[in-house]
Amino acid sequence: MSSINLLPWRDELRREKKREFLGYLALTALLAVTVLALWMHVVNLRIDTQQARNALLNREISAMDAQVKEIHELKKRREQVLARMRVIQELQANRPDVVRVFDELVRVVPPGVYLESLSRQGDNISMVGYAESNNRISTFMRSLASSVKFQEPNLTQVTADHRLGEQGNRFDLRVKVTKPSATADAG
C-alpha cells in the first residue's frame, strides 16, 4: 500500500525556512551593530589621539612663543648695550678733545682779555668776559678765527664796563669748535 502523508509538510518547511531566515537576519543585524560599534570606537580613539597631538602642539607653540618673546627681549637689551657701548666709545674718543679745546683757548686769549664764563652746547661755545678795550676783543676774535680748533667767532653783545678802566667792555661771544680729524687723533 502506498503511504500518503496528509500532514502539512509544506507549511512546516516554510516555517523552518522563515526561522532560518530570521536567525540569519538577527545574526547579520548583530554583526552590523558590532562592526558599527567597533568602527565608532576606532574613530573615537583616532579623535582622542589627534586631540592629544593638538594639545601637545599647543603646549609646544606656547613654549616657543615664550622663547621668541625672550629672544626679542634679549635683542632689545643687546641693542641697548650696543648703544651704550657706542656712547662710551664716543666719549672715550672725545675725552682728549676737551683738553685740546682748553689748551687752544689758553693760547688764543690775548693779554687784557679775561673770560668770566664758558658754556658748551654741542659744537658751540658761548663765552662771557671782559676786555680792556675794543681792540683787545678784535684781537681775540682774529685769534679764534685763525685757530685750528675754533671757527666762525660771532660777537653777540658788547657793553661798556669800567671795571678794567675807561675803555673796558663786557662781551658775549660764540664760536664753533672744529671736529677732531682722524689724522689728528692718530698723532
MODELLER restraints for C-alpha pairs under 7 A, 6 or more apart:
rsr = mdl.restraints
at = mdl.atoms
rsr.add(forms.Gaussian(group=physical.xy_distance, feature=features.Distance(at['CA:101:A'], at['CA:149:A']), mean=6.54, stdev=0.5))
rsr.add(forms.Gaussian(group=physical.xy_distance, feature=features.Distance(at['CA:104:A'], at['CA:149:A']), mean=6.83, stdev=0.5))
rsr.add(forms.Gaussian(group=physical.xy_distance, feature=features.Distance(at['CA:108:A'], at['CA:140:A']), mean=6.69, stdev=0.5))
rsr.add(forms.Gaussian(group=physical.xy_distance, feature=features.Distance(at['CA:108:A'], at['CA:143:A']), mean=5.35, stdev=0.5))
rsr.add(forms.Gaussian(group=physical.xy_distance, feature=features.Distance(at['CA:108:A'], at['CA:144:A']), mean=6.26, stdev=0.5))
rsr.add(forms.Gaussian(group=physical.xy_distance, feature=features.Distance(at['CA:109:A'], at['CA:140:A']), mean=5.85, stdev=0.5))
rsr.add(forms.Gaussian(group=physical.xy_distance, feature=features.Distance(at['CA:110:A'], at['CA:140:A']), mean=6.03, stdev=0.5))
rsr.add(forms.Gaussian(group=physical.xy_distance, feature=features.Distance(at['CA:112:A'], at['CA:131:A']), mean=5.67, stdev=0.5))
rsr.add(forms.Gaussian(group=physical.xy_distance, feature=features.Distance(at['CA:112:A'], at['CA:132:A']), mean=5.43, stdev=0.5))
rsr.add(forms.Gaussian(group=physical.xy_distance, feature=features.Distance(at['CA:112:A'], at['CA:136:A']), mean=6.57, stdev=0.5))
rsr.add(forms.Gaussian(group=physical.xy_distance, feature=features.Distance(at['CA:113:A'], at['CA:130:A']), mean=5.85, stdev=0.5))
rsr.add(forms.Gaussian(group=physical.xy_distance, feature=features.Distance(at['CA:113:A'], at['CA:131:A']), mean=4.35, stdev=0.5))
rsr.add(forms.Gaussian(group=physical.xy_distance, feature=features.Distance(at['CA:113:A'], at['CA:132:A']), mean=6.64, stdev=0.5))
rsr.add(forms.Gaussian(group=physical.xy_distance, feature=features.Distance(at['CA:113:A'], at['CA:136:A']), mean=6.51, stdev=0.5))
rsr.add(forms.Gaussian(group=physical.xy_distance, feature=features.Distance(at['CA:114:A'], at['CA:129:A']), mean=5.46, stdev=0.5))
rsr.add(forms.Gaussian(group=physical.xy_distance, feature=features.Distance(at['CA:114:A'], at['CA:130:A']), mean=5.17, stdev=0.5))
rsr.add(forms.Gaussian(group=physical.xy_distance, feature=features.Distance(at['CA:114:A'], at['CA:131:A']), mean=6.19, stdev=0.5))
rsr.add(forms.Gaussian(group=physical.xy_distance, feature=features.Distance(at['CA:115:A'], at['CA:127:A']), mean=6.92, stdev=0.5))
rsr.add(forms.Gaussian(group=physical.xy_distance, feature=features.Distance(at['CA:115:A'], at['CA:128:A']), mean=5.99, stdev=0.5))
rsr.add(forms.Gaussian(group=physical.xy_distance, feature=features.Distance(at['CA:115:A'], at['CA:129:A']), mean=4.02, stdev=0.5))
rsr.add(forms.Gaussian(group=physical.xy_distance, feature=features.Distance(at['CA:115:A'], at['CA:130:A']), mean=6.35, stdev=0.5))
rsr.add(forms.Gaussian(group=physical.xy_distance, feature=features.Distance(at['CA:116:A'], at['CA:128:A']), mean=5.55, stdev=0.5))
rsr.add(forms.Gaussian(group=physical.xy_distance, feature=features.Distance(at['CA:116:A'], at['CA:129:A']), mean=4.71, stdev=0.5))
rsr.add(forms.Gaussian(group=physical.xy_distance, feature=features.Distance(at['CA:117:A'], at['CA:127:A']), mean=5.81, stdev=0.5))
rsr.add(forms.Gaussian(group=physical.xy_distance, feature=features.Distance(at['CA:117:A'], at['CA:128:A']), mean=5.24, stdev=0.5))
rsr.add(forms.Gaussian(group=physical.xy_distance, feature=features.Distance(at['CA:117:A'], at['CA:129:A']), mean=6.79, stdev=0.5))
rsr.add(forms.Gaussian(group=physical.xy_distance, feature=features.Distance(at['CA:118:A'], at['CA:125:A']), mean=6.73, stdev=0.5))
rsr.add(forms.Gaussian(group=physical.xy_distance, feature=features.Distance(at['CA:118:A'], at['CA:126:A']), mean=5.67, stdev=0.5))
rsr.add(forms.Gaussian(group=physical.xy_distance, feature=features.Distance(at['CA:118:A'], at['CA:127:A']), mean=4.70, stdev=0.5))
rsr.add(forms.Gaussian(group=physical.xy_distance, feature=features.Distance(at['CA:118:A'], at['CA:128:A']), mean=6.61, stdev=0.5))
rsr.add(forms.Gaussian(group=physical.xy_distance, feature=features.Distance(at['CA:119:A'], at['CA:125:A']), mean=5.62, stdev=0.5))
rsr.add(forms.Gaussian(group=physical.xy_distance, feature=features.Distance(at['CA:119:A'], at['CA:126:A']), mean=5.25, stdev=0.5))
rsr.add(forms.Gaussian(group=physical.xy_distance, feature=features.Distance(at['CA:119:A'], at['CA:127:A']), mean=6.74, stdev=0.5))
rsr.add(forms.Gaussian(group=physical.xy_distance, feature=features.Distance(at['CA:120:A'], at['CA:126:A']), mean=6.35, stdev=0.5))
rsr.add(forms.Gaussian(group=physical.xy_distance, feature=features.Distance(at['CA:123:A'], at['CA:176:A']), mean=5.55, stdev=0.5))
rsr.add(forms.Gaussian(group=physical.xy_distance, feature=features.Distance(at['CA:123:A'], at['CA:177:A']), mean=5.16, stdev=0.5))
rsr.add(forms.Gaussian(group=physical.xy_distance, feature=features.Distance(at['CA:124:A'], at['CA:174:A']), mean=6.78, stdev=0.5))
rsr.add(forms.Gaussian(group=physical.xy_distance, feature=features.Distance(at['CA:124:A'], at['CA:175:A']), mean=5.74, stdev=0.5))
rsr.add(forms.Gaussian(group=physical.xy_distance, feature=features.Distance(at['CA:124:A'], at['CA:176:A']), mean=4.52, stdev=0.5))
rsr.add(forms.Gaussian(group=physical.xy_distance, feature=features.Distance(at['CA:124:A'], at['CA:177:A']), mean=6.10, stdev=0.5))
rsr.add(forms.Gaussian(group=physical.xy_distance, feature=features.Distance(at['CA:125:A'], at['CA:174:A']), mean=5.64, stdev=0.5))
rsr.add(forms.Gaussian(group=physical.xy_distance, feature=features.Distance(at['CA:125:A'], at['CA:175:A']), mean=5.39, stdev=0.5))
rsr.add(forms.Gaussian(group=physical.xy_distance, feature=features.Distance(at['CA:125:A'], at['CA:176:A']), mean=6.22, stdev=0.5))
rsr.add(forms.Gaussian(group=physical.xy_distance, feature=features.Distance(at['CA:126:A'], at['CA:173:A']), mean=5.79, stdev=0.5))
rsr.add(forms.Gaussian(group=physical.xy_distance, feature=features.Distance(at['CA:126:A'], at['CA:174:A']), mean=4.50, stdev=0.5))
rsr.add(forms.Gaussian(group=physical.xy_distance, feature=features.Distance(at['CA:126:A'], at['CA:175:A']), mean=6.67, stdev=0.5))
rsr.add(forms.Gaussian(group=physical.xy_distance, feature=features.Distance(at['CA:127:A'], at['CA:172:A']), mean=5.72, stdev=0.5))
rsr.add(forms.Gaussian(group=physical.xy_distance, feature=features.Distance(at['CA:127:A'], at['CA:173:A']), mean=5.10, stdev=0.5))
rsr.add(forms.Gaussian(group=physical.xy_distance, feature=features.Distance(at['CA:127:A'], at['CA:174:A']), mean=6.19, stdev=0.5))
rsr.add(forms.Gaussian(group=physical.xy_distance, feature=features.Distance(at['CA:128:A'], at['CA:171:A']), mean=5.80, stdev=0.5))
rsr.add(forms.Gaussian(group=physical.xy_distance, feature=features.Distance(at['CA:128:A'], at['CA:172:A']), mean=4.66, stdev=0.5))
rsr.add(forms.Gaussian(group=physical.xy_distance, feature=features.Distance(at['CA:128:A'], at['CA:173:A']), mean=6.46, stdev=0.5))
rsr.add(forms.Gaussian(group=physical.xy_distance, feature=features.Distance(at['CA:129:A'], at['CA:170:A']), mean=5.79, stdev=0.5))
rsr.add(forms.Gaussian(group=physical.xy_distance, feature=features.Distance(at['CA:129:A'], at['CA:171:A']), mean=5.55, stdev=0.5))
rsr.add(forms.Gaussian(group=physical.xy_distance, feature=features.Distance(at['CA:129:A'], at['CA:172:A']), mean=6.78, stdev=0.5))
rsr.add(forms.Gaussian(group=physical.xy_distance, feature=features.Distance(at['CA:130:A'], at['CA:169:A']), mean=5.68, stdev=0.5))
rsr.add(forms.Gaussian(group=physical.xy_distance, feature=features.Distance(at['CA:130:A'], at['CA:170:A']), mean=4.47, stdev=0.5))
rsr.add(forms.Gaussian(group=physical.xy_distance, feature=features.Distance(at['CA:130:A'], at['CA:171:A']), mean=6.14, stdev=0.5))
rsr.add(forms.Gaussian(group=physical.xy_distance, feature=features.Distance(at['CA:131:A'], at['CA:137:A']), mean=6.32, stdev=0.5))
rsr.add(forms.Gaussian(group=physical.xy_distance, feature=features.Distance(at['CA:131:A'], at['CA:168:A']), mean=5.73, stdev=0.5))
rsr.add(forms.Gaussian(group=physical.xy_distance, feature=features.Distance(at['CA:131:A'], at['CA:169:A']), mean=5.41, stdev=0.5))
rsr.add(forms.Gaussian(group=physical.xy_distance, feature=features.Distance(at['CA:131:A'], at['CA:170:A']), mean=6.50, stdev=0.5))
rsr.add(forms.Gaussian(group=physical.xy_distance, feature=features.Distance(at['CA:132:A'], at['CA:164:A']), mean=5.51, stdev=0.5))
rsr.add(forms.Gaussian(group=physical.xy_distance, feature=features.Distance(at['CA:132:A'], at['CA:165:A']), mean=6.58, stdev=0.5))
rsr.add(forms.Gaussian(group=physical.xy_distance, feature=features.Distance(at['CA:132:A'], at['CA:167:A']), mean=6.06, stdev=0.5))
rsr.add(forms.Gaussian(group=physical.xy_distance, feature=features.Distance(at['CA:132:A'], at['CA:168:A']), mean=4.42, stdev=0.5))
rsr.add(forms.Gaussian(group=physical.xy_distance, feature=features.Distance(at['CA:132:A'], at['CA:169:A']), mean=6.50, stdev=0.5))
rsr.add(forms.Gaussian(group=physical.xy_distance, feature=features.Distance(at['CA:133:A'], at['CA:167:A']), mean=5.11, stdev=0.5))
rsr.add(forms.Gaussian(group=physical.xy_distance, feature=features.Distance(at['CA:133:A'], at['CA:168:A']), mean=5.24, stdev=0.5))
rsr.add(forms.Gaussian(group=physical.xy_distance, feature=features.Distance(at['CA:133:A'], at['CA:169:A']), mean=6.27, stdev=0.5))
rsr.add(forms.Gaussian(group=physical.xy_distance, feature=features.Distance(at['CA:141:A'], at['CA:153:A']), mean=6.11, stdev=0.5))
rsr.add(forms.Gaussian(group=physical.xy_distance, feature=features.Distance(at['CA:144:A'], at['CA:150:A']), mean=5.70, stdev=0.5))
rsr.add(forms.Gaussian(group=physical.xy_distance, feature=features.Distance(at['CA:144:A'], at['CA:151:A']), mean=6.63, stdev=0.5))
rsr.add(forms.Gaussian(group=physical.xy_distance, feature=features.Distance(at['CA:144:A'], at['CA:153:A']), mean=6.53, stdev=0.5))
rsr.add(forms.Gaussian(group=physical.xy_distance, feature=features.Distance(at['CA:145:A'], at['CA:151:A']), mean=5.20, stdev=0.5))
rsr.add(forms.Gaussian(group=physical.xy_distance, feature=features.Distance(at['CA:145:A'], at['CA:152:A']), mean=6.23, stdev=0.5))
rsr.add(forms.Gaussian(group=physical.xy_distance, feature=features.Distance(at['CA:145:A'], at['CA:153:A']), mean=6.28, stdev=0.5))
rsr.add(forms.Gaussian(group=physical.xy_distance, feature=features.Distance(at['CA:149:A'], at['CA:177:A']), mean=5.76, stdev=0.5))
rsr.add(forms.Gaussian(group=physical.xy_distance, feature=features.Distance(at['CA:149:A'], at['CA:178:A']), mean=5.29, stdev=0.5))
rsr.add(forms.Gaussian(group=physical.xy_distance, feature=features.Distance(at['CA:150:A'], at['CA:175:A']), mean=6.51, stdev=0.5))
rsr.add(forms.Gaussian(group=physical.xy_distance, feature=features.Distance(at['CA:150:A'], at['CA:176:A']), mean=5.66, stdev=0.5))
rsr.add(forms.Gaussian(group=physical.xy_distance, feature=features.Distance(at['CA:150:A'], at['CA:177:A']), mean=4.73, stdev=0.5))
rsr.add(forms.Gaussian(group=physical.xy_distance, feature=features.Distance(at['CA:150:A'], at['CA:178:A']), mean=5.75, stdev=0.5))
rsr.add(forms.Gaussian(group=physical.xy_distance, feature=features.Distance(at['CA:151:A'], at['CA:175:A']), mean=6.18, stdev=0.5))
rsr.add(forms.Gaussian(group=physical.xy_distance, feature=features.Distance(at['CA:151:A'], at['CA:176:A']), mean=5.27, stdev=0.5))
rsr.add(forms.Gaussian(group=physical.xy_distance, feature=features.Distance(at['CA:151:A'], at['CA:177:A']), mean=6.40, stdev=0.5))
rsr.add(forms.Gaussian(group=physical.xy_distance, feature=features.Distance(at['CA:151:A'], at['CA:178:A']), mean=6.78, stdev=0.5))
rsr.add(forms.Gaussian(group=physical.xy_distance, feature=features.Distance(at['CA:152:A'], at['CA:175:A']), mean=5.71, stdev=0.5))
rsr.add(forms.Gaussian(group=physical.xy_distance, feature=features.Distance(at['CA:152:A'], at['CA:176:A']), mean=6.08, stdev=0.5))
rsr.add(forms.Gaussian(group=physical.xy_distance, feature=features.Distance(at['CA:153:A'], at['CA:173:A']), mean=6.97, stdev=0.5))
rsr.add(forms.Gaussian(group=physical.xy_distance, feature=features.Distance(at['CA:153:A'], at['CA:174:A']), mean=5.75, stdev=0.5))
rsr.add(forms.Gaussian(group=physical.xy_distance, feature=features.Distance(at['CA:153:A'], at['CA:175:A']), mean=4.32, stdev=0.5))
rsr.add(forms.Gaussian(group=physical.xy_distance, feature=features.Distance(at['CA:153:A'], at['CA:176:A']), mean=6.97, stdev=0.5))
rsr.add(forms.Gaussian(group=physical.xy_distance, feature=features.Distance(at['CA:154:A'], at['CA:173:A']), mean=5.67, stdev=0.5))
rsr.add(forms.Gaussian(group=physical.xy_distance, feature=features.Distance(at['CA:154:A'], at['CA:174:A']), mean=5.09, stdev=0.5))
rsr.add(forms.Gaussian(group=physical.xy_distance, feature=features.Distance(at['CA:154:A'], at['CA:175:A']), mean=6.12, stdev=0.5))
rsr.add(forms.Gaussian(group=physical.xy_distance, feature=features.Distance(at['CA:155:A'], at['CA:172:A']), mean=6.11, stdev=0.5))
rsr.add(forms.Gaussian(group=physical.xy_distance, feature=features.Distance(at['CA:155:A'], at['CA:173:A']), mean=4.43, stdev=0.5))
rsr.add(forms.Gaussian(group=physical.xy_distance, feature=features.Distance(at['CA:155:A'], at['CA:174:A']), mean=6.36, stdev=0.5))
rsr.add(forms.Gaussian(group=physical.xy_distance, feature=features.Distance(at['CA:156:A'], at['CA:172:A']), mean=5.47, stdev=0.5))
rsr.add(forms.Gaussian(group=physical.xy_distance, feature=features.Distance(at['CA:156:A'], at['CA:173:A']), mean=5.59, stdev=0.5))
rsr.add(forms.Gaussian(group=physical.xy_distance, feature=features.Distance(at['CA:157:A'], at['CA:171:A']), mean=5.47, stdev=0.5))
rsr.add(forms.Gaussian(group=physical.xy_distance, feature=features.Distance(at['CA:157:A'], at['CA:172:A']), mean=5.03, stdev=0.5))
rsr.add(forms.Gaussian(group=physical.xy_distance, feature=features.Distance(at['CA:158:A'], at['CA:169:A']), mean=6.44, stdev=0.5))
rsr.add(forms.Gaussian(group=physical.xy_distance, feature=features.Distance(at['CA:158:A'], at['CA:170:A']), mean=5.68, stdev=0.5))
rsr.add(forms.Gaussian(group=physical.xy_distance, feature=features.Distance(at['CA:158:A'], at['CA:171:A']), mean=4.40, stdev=0.5))
rsr.add(forms.Gaussian(group=physical.xy_distance, feature=features.Distance(at['CA:158:A'], at['CA:172:A']), mean=6.59, stdev=0.5))
rsr.add(forms.Gaussian(group=physical.xy_distance, feature=features.Distance(at['CA:159:A'], at['CA:169:A']), mean=5.50, stdev=0.5))
rsr.add(forms.Gaussian(group=physical.xy_distance, feature=features.Distance(at['CA:159:A'], at['CA:170:A']), mean=5.21, stdev=0.5))
rsr.add(forms.Gaussian(group=physical.xy_distance, feature=features.Distance(at['CA:159:A'], at['CA:171:A']), mean=6.43, stdev=0.5))
rsr.add(forms.Gaussian(group=physical.xy_distance, feature=features.Distance(at['CA:160:A'], at['CA:168:A']), mean=6.12, stdev=0.5))
rsr.add(forms.Gaussian(group=physical.xy_distance, feature=features.Distance(at['CA:160:A'], at['CA:169:A']), mean=4.42, stdev=0.5))
rsr.add(forms.Gaussian(group=physical.xy_distance, feature=features.Distance(at['CA:160:A'], at['CA:170:A']), mean=6.15, stdev=0.5))
rsr.add(forms.Gaussian(group=physical.xy_distance, feature=features.Distance(at['CA:161:A'], at['CA:168:A']), mean=5.21, stdev=0.5))
rsr.add(forms.Gaussian(group=physical.xy_distance, feature=features.Distance(at['CA:161:A'], at['CA:169:A']), mean=4.71, stdev=0.5))
rsr.add(forms.Gaussian(group=physical.xy_distance, feature=features.Distance(at['CA:161:A'], at['CA:170:A']), mean=5.71, stdev=0.5))
rsr.add(forms.Gaussian(group=physical.xy_distance, feature=features.Distance(at['CA:162:A'], at['CA:168:A']), mean=4.91, stdev=0.5))
rsr.add(forms.Gaussian(group=physical.xy_distance, feature=features.Distance(at['CA:162:A'], at['CA:169:A']), mean=6.91, stdev=0.5))
